[in-house]
């Protein structure tokens, strides 16, 4: 089981800073997803920046979401 997402912040260049319940913070690159289905709408800055916590992961105003496993495994650990 993967840790739940507890905080998310949009960054420049379609990056996200994602904090997990286990204390880890990772940077996740959304660029590889931006040409797939509902994620295409995230090219709009306002839509990308609408990211929020939804249950134990993240979602956007257009109802796009990503599994916490994808965020955790695909994120690059940030040293704070």
Buried (B, 14 or more C-beta within 10 A) or exposed (E): EBBBBBEBEBBEEBBBBBBBEEEBBBEBBBEEBBEEEEBBBBEEEEBBEBBEBBEBBBBBBBEBBBEBEEBBEBBEEEEE
